[in-house]
Amino acid sequence: MGWSLTIGRIAGTNIRLHFTFLLFLVWIGTADYLAGGTAAAVDSVVFIILVFLCVTLHEFGHIMMGRRFGVKTPEVILSPIGGIANMERMPDKPVQELLVAIAGPLVNVVIALALMAVFGLGLRNAFVIDFDTASLAQRLLLVNCMLVLFNLIPAFPMDGGRVLRALLAMNMGKPRATALAARIGQGFAFLFVLLGLFYNPILMLVGFFIYFAAGSEAQSAAFTGFASRLRVKDAMEPAPLTLPATAPLSLAVDNLLASPQREFPVMDGSSRVIGLLDRDMMLAGLRDHGPTVAVGEVMRECATISGEQPLVEAFARMRSRGARADVVADASGRVTGILTLENIAEMMMVESAQPGWRFKRRS
C-alpha cells in the first residue's frame, strides 16, 4: 500500500504505518491537549498506541497461524480503521482458513484475560465504565473485548466472515461459499454505512471497505473456480509476432498498428526471449528517444512461463509483479504464445455469462 512507512520487521513480516495513522495520532493529541492540557494529550496518545499494539498482535495471530500452513505474509499495514495482514493467499483447506481467521480474535481474548488476571478486573469492568474516569487497563480491556466481538461479525472479508466462508466451504465448495459470504458481507456493509450516518463516521469507512473488499474476493474466487481446470496454453494468445532486440522502435509501432497484438516478445540473436515490449513502453520510447531507438533499449526484461503451468499460478505470479502480460515458451525456448490480463478478463466475463463454458485449447 502506498503512503505507508516501515517501522519494523518481525519474523519476515514488515510492519508498516499508513500516513493517516500518524495524522490520526496528531489529531487526537492536539484535540486532547486543547481540551485538557499536556497530561490529557499524553494519556490519549499512549492509549491509542497501546490499542494499535493490540491490533498488531491480533494480525500476527493470523500471520503465525498462516505460517503453519505454508502461507507467507510480506507485510502488515496499520491504519486508523485497523490492521491489514497482506497474506500471499488464504489456505486452500476450509479447516485451515477457519483456524487462520479465528487466530486473530483469540489473541485479543488472551490479552483480555491477561489484563483481567494482572489488574484484578472482571468483565463488568469492561462493559460498565466511564472512559473519562476509567483506568488505562480498564479501557484496554474494553477495547480487546470489542475487537473480539466486532471481528467475529460475519461480514466477509472480516474475520467472522472468513469463519463463515470456511464453514460454508465445507459443504458447498469454496467458489459458492465465497459468493454467498460476499453477499452477506455486503449486506453488513450497507448496515455499517447506515449506522455511520447516525453514530460514527468511521463505521462508514469500514462499510465501504467491506463492500469493495467483499466484491474483490468474490471475483477472485470466481476466477479460481473456473481457472483451476485450465492451463496457461488454454488462455494464451498463440503464435504472437516477435521483435528482434536490435530492430528500431518504428518497426514495433508498425506491427502494433497492423495487428490486434499489444505486447511483443523481444528476441536476441539466438532467438531466445530476453524481454517484452508493450504499447505503453512504445509510446514512452517514442516520446523520450524517438523512432530509431533499438527495441532492446525500451523493453522490460521478462522470464518465460510454460504452457503447461496452471493458469491460477501464472495469474497469481503476474499480479504479484504487477505485470499485464507474460511470454509463453516451450522446453526448447520457442515462443508459443502470450498470456495477457486482457484475455483472462475476457474469459472471466464468458464464464460469468455461461458458467462451465468449455474453453478451446489454443495452439
C-alpha positions in Angstrom: 0.0 0.0 0.0 1.3 3.5 -0.9 1.8 6.3 1.6 3.0 4.0 4.3 6.2 3.8 6.4 8.0 0.7 7.5 8.6 0.9 11.3 9.9 -2.6 11.9 10.2 -6.2 10.8 9.2 -9.3 12.8 9.7 -12.9 11.6 9.9 -11.9 8.0 6.9 -9.6 8.0 7.3 -5.8 7.6 5.2 -3.6 10.0 4.0 -0.5 8.1 2.1 2.6 9.3 -0.2 4.3 6.9 0.3 8.0 6.9 -3.3 8.5 8.0 -2.5 6.8 11.3 0.1 9.4 12.0 -2.4 12.1 11.2 -4.9 10.4 13.5 -2.4 10.5 16.3 -1.7 14.2 15.8 -5.4 15.0 15.6 -6.1 13.1 18.9 -3.1 14.5 20.7 -3.9 18.1 19.6 -7.6 17.9 20.4 -6.9 16.5 23.9 -4.1 19.0 24.5 -6.5 21.9 23.8 -9.2 20.3 26.0 -7.2 19.1 29.0 -3.5 20.0 28.6 -0.3 18.0 28.2 -1.3 15.2 30.6 -4.6 14.5 28.7 -2.8 14.6 25.4 -0.1 12.1 26.5 -2.7 9.8 28.1 -4.7 9.7 24.8 -1.7 9.1 22.6 -0.3 6.4 24.8 -3.8 4.7 24.9 -4.1 4.8 21.0 -0.5 3.4 20.6 -1.4 0.5 23.0 -4.6 -0.1 21.2 -2.8 -0.5 17.9 -0.2 -2.7 19.6 -3.2 -5.0 20.4 -4.3 -4.7 16.8 -0.8 -5.6 15.6 -0.7 -8.7 17.9 -4.2 -9.6 16.5 -2.8 -9.5 13.0 0.3 -11.6 14.0 -2.2 -14.2 15.3 -3.4 -14.6 11.7 0.2 -14.4 10.4 1.7 -17.0 12.6 -1.2 -19.4 12.1 -1.0 -18.9 8.4 2.7 -19.7 8.5 1.9 -23.1 10.0 0.1 -23.9 6.7 2.9 -22.5 4.5 1.3 -19.1 3.9 3.8 -16.1 4.0 2.8 -12.6 4.9 5.2 -9.9 3.5 3.7 -7.0 5.4 1.0 -5.8 7.8 -0.3 -2.3 7.5 -1.8 -0.3 10.3 -4.3 2.4 9.6 -7.0 4.3 11.6 -9.6 1.7 10.7 -7.5 -1.2 11.8 -4.8 -3.6 10.6 -4.4 -5.5 7.3 -2.2 -8.5 7.1 -1.3 -8.8 3.4 -1.1 -12.6 3.3 0.1 -14.1 -0.1 -3.0 -16.3 -0.1 -5.5 -18.0 2.2 -5.0 -21.7 2.9 -6.8 -23.9 0.5 -8.5 -26.2 3.1 -11.6 -24.7 4.8 -10.4 -26.0 8.2 -7.1 -24.2 7.8 -8.8 -21.0 6.8 -11.1 -21.2 9.8 -8.0 -21.6 12.1 -6.2 -18.7 10.5 -9.4 -16.5 10.7 -10.1 -17.3 14.4 -6.5 -16.9 15.5 -6.6 -13.1 15.5 -9.6 -12.7 17.8 -8.2 -15.4 20.1 -5.1 -13.2 20.6 -7.4 -10.5 21.8 -9.1 -13.0 24.2 -5.7 -13.8 25.6 -4.9 -10.1 26.1 -8.2 -9.5 27.8 -7.7 -12.5 30.1 -4.1 -11.3 30.9 -5.4 -7.8 31.8 -8.1 -9.3 34.0 -5.6 -11.5 35.8 -2.9 -8.9 36.3 -5.1 -6.0 37.3 -7.9 -7.9 39.0 -10.6 -6.9 36.6 -13.8 -8.6 35.7 -15.9 -8.4 32.5 -18.1 -5.9 34.4 -15.1 -3.6 34.3 -15.0 -3.8 30.6 -18.6 -3.0 29.7 -19.7 -0.7 32.6 -17.1 2.0 32.6 -16.9 5.7 32.2 -14.0 6.4 29.8 -13.2 9.7 31.5 -12.6 8.1 34.9 -11.6 4.5 33.9 -8.0 3.3 34.3 -5.8 2.5 31.3 -6.2 -1.2 32.0 -10.0 -1.0 32.0 -10.1 0.9 28.7 -7.7 -1.7 27.1 -9.9 -4.5 28.4 -12.9 -2.9 26.8 -11.1 -2.4 23.5 -10.0 -6.0 23.3 -13.4 -7.3 24.2 -14.9 -5.1 21.4 -12.2 -6.2 19.0 -13.3 -9.8 19.6 -17.0 -9.1 19.2 -16.6 -6.7 16.2 -14.2 -9.0 14.3 -16.5 -12.0 14.7 -19.4 -10.2 12.9 -19.9 -12.5 9.8 -19.2 -9.7 7.4 -16.8 -11.1 4.8 -13.9 -10.5 4.4 -13.6 -9.7 8.2 -12.5 -12.5 10.5 -16.1 -13.6 11.2 -16.9 -13.5 7.5 -13.9 -15.8 6.8 -15.0 -18.1 9.5 -18.4 -18.2 7.8 -16.9 -18.8 4.4 -14.8 -21.6 5.8 -17.8 -23.3 7.4 -19.9 -22.9 4.2 -17.0 -24.2 2.0 -17.0 -27.5 4.0 -20.4 -28.2 2.4 -20.7 -26.3 -0.9 -17.2 -25.7 -2.2 -15.1 -22.5 -2.0 -16.4 -20.5 -5.0 -20.1 -20.8 -4.0 -19.2 -20.3 -0.3 -17.3 -17.1 -1.2 -20.1 -15.8 -3.3 -22.6 -16.3 -0.5 -20.3 -14.9 2.2 -19.6 -11.9 0.0 -23.3 -11.1 -0.4 -23.8 -11.4 3.3 -20.7 -9.2 3.9 -22.0 -6.5 1.5 -25.3 -6.6 3.4 -23.4 -5.8 6.6 -21.5 -3.1 4.7 -24.8 -1.3 4.0 -25.7 -1.6 7.7 -22.3 -0.1 8.7 -22.7 2.8 6.4 -26.3 3.5 7.7 -25.1 3.3 11.3 -22.2 5.6 10.4 -24.5 8.2 9.2 -26.1 8.5 12.7 -23.4 7.4 15.1 -19.7 7.3 14.0 -18.3 8.2 10.5 -15.6 5.6 11.0 -18.3 2.9 10.6 -19.0 4.4 7.1 -15.3 3.9 6.1 -15.5 0.3 7.4 -18.7 -0.3 5.5 -17.2 1.0 2.2 -14.0 -1.1 2.8 -16.1 -4.3 3.4 -18.3 -3.7 0.4 -15.5 -3.3 -2.1 -13.2 -5.9 -0.5 -16.0 -8.5 -0.5 -16.7 -7.8 -4.2 -13.0 -8.2 -5.0 -12.8 -11.5 -3.0 -15.9 -12.8 -4.8 -14.3 -12.0 -8.2 -11.1 -13.7 -7.2 -12.9 -16.8 -6.1 -14.9 -16.9 -9.3 -11.7 -16.8 -11.3 -10.1 -19.5 -9.2 -13.2 -21.6 -9.6 -13.1 -21.8 -13.4 -9.3 -21.3 -13.9 -8.5 -24.3 -11.7 -9.3 -26.6 -14.6 -7.2 -24.6 -17.1 -3.6 -24.3 -18.0 -1.7 -21.4 -19.5 -2.0 -22.8 -23.0 -5.8 -22.7 -22.7 -5.7 -18.9 -22.2 -2.7 -17.6 -24.1 -2.7 -15.8 -27.4 -0.9 -18.3 -29.7 1.8 -17.6 -32.3 2.5 -14.0 -31.5 4.6 -11.6 -33.6 8.1 -11.2 -32.2 10.7 -8.4 -32.5 14.5 -8.6 -32.6 16.1 -6.6 -29.9 18.2 -4.7 -32.5 15.1 -3.6 -34.5 14.2 0.1 -34.5 11.2 1.1 -32.5 9.5 2.2 -35.7 9.1 -1.4 -36.7 7.4 -2.2 -33.4 5.0 0.7 -34.0 4.2 -0.6 -37.5 3.4 -4.1 -36.1 1.3 -2.5 -33.3 -0.8 -0.6 -35.9 -1.1 -3.5 -38.3 -2.3 -6.2 -35.8 -4.5 -6.6 -32.7 -1.5 -7.6 -30.7 -0.5 -5.2 -27.9 2.5 -7.0 -26.4 5.5 -8.3 -28.3 8.2 -10.8 -27.2 11.7 -9.4 -27.8 14.4 -11.9 -29.1 18.2 -11.8 -29.1 20.4 -13.0 -32.0 20.0 -16.6 -30.8 16.2 -16.4 -31.0 15.9 -16.5 -27.2 13.4 -14.4 -25.4 15.0 -11.6 -23.5 12.2 -9.2 -22.9 8.7 -7.9 -23.6 7.6 -4.7 -25.3 4.0 -3.4 -24.8 2.1 -0.4 -26.2 2.8 1.9 -23.2 6.6 1.2 -23.5 6.5 2.0 -27.2 4.8 5.3 -26.6 7.2 6.2 -23.8 10.1 5.2 -26.1 8.8 7.3 -28.9 8.4 10.3 -26.7 11.8 10.0 -24.9 14.1 8.6 -27.6 12.4 8.8 -31.0 11.6 6.1 -33.6 15.2 5.0 -34.3 16.0 3.7 -30.8 16.5 -0.1 -30.6 13.7 -2.1 -29.2 16.0 -3.7 -26.7 16.6 -0.2 -25.1 12.9 0.4 -24.2 11.7 -3.2 -23.4 11.3 -4.7 -20.0 13.1 -7.9 -19.1 10.9 -10.9 -18.5 11.2 -14.6 -17.8 9.1 -17.1 -19.8 6.4 -19.4 -18.4 5.3 -22.8 -19.5 2.1 -23.5 -21.4 1.6 -26.5 -19.0 1.6 -24.3 -15.9 -1.7 -24.0 -14.1 -3.5 -20.8 -15.1 -4.2 -19.9 -11.4 -0.5 -20.0 -10.6 0.5 -17.9 -13.6 -2.1 -15.3 -12.9 -1.0 -15.0 -9.2 2.5 -14.5 -10.4 1.5 -11.8 -12.8 -0.5 -10.0 -10.1 2.3 -10.2 -7.6 4.7 -8.5 -10.1 2.2 -6.0 -11.4 2.7 -7.4 -15.0 0.0 -7.2 -17.6 1.5 -10.0 -19.8 4.0 -12.8 -19.8 5.7 -14.7 -22.6 4.9 -18.4 -23.0 7.6 -20.7 -24.4 8.1 -24.5 -24.8 11.0 -26.5 -23.3 13.3 -25.6 -26.2 12.7 -21.9 -25.6 10.5 -21.4 -28.7 7.8 -18.7 -28.2 4.4 -20.3 -28.3 2.1 -17.5 -27.0 1.5 -14.6 -24.8 -0.7 -14.7 -21.6 -2.4 -11.3 -21.0 -4.6 -10.0 -18.3 -7.0 -8.8 -21.0 -7.5 -12.3 -22.3 -8.0 -13.6 -18.8 -10.6 -10.9 -18.1 -12.5 -11.8 -21.2 -12.6 -15.5 -20.2 -13.9 -14.4 -16.8 -16.7 -12.5 -18.5 -17.6 -15.5 -20.6 -17.6 -17.8 -17.6 -19.8 -15.3 -15.7 -22.3 -15.3 -18.6 -22.2 -19.0 -19.2 -20.8 -21.0 -16.2 -18.9 -24.1 -17.1 -18.0 -22.9 -20.6 -15.6 -25.2 -22.3 -12.7 -23.1 -23.5 -10.9 -24.5 -26.6 -7.2 -25.1 -26.3 -5.2 -22.5 -28.3 -2.4 -23.6 -30.5 
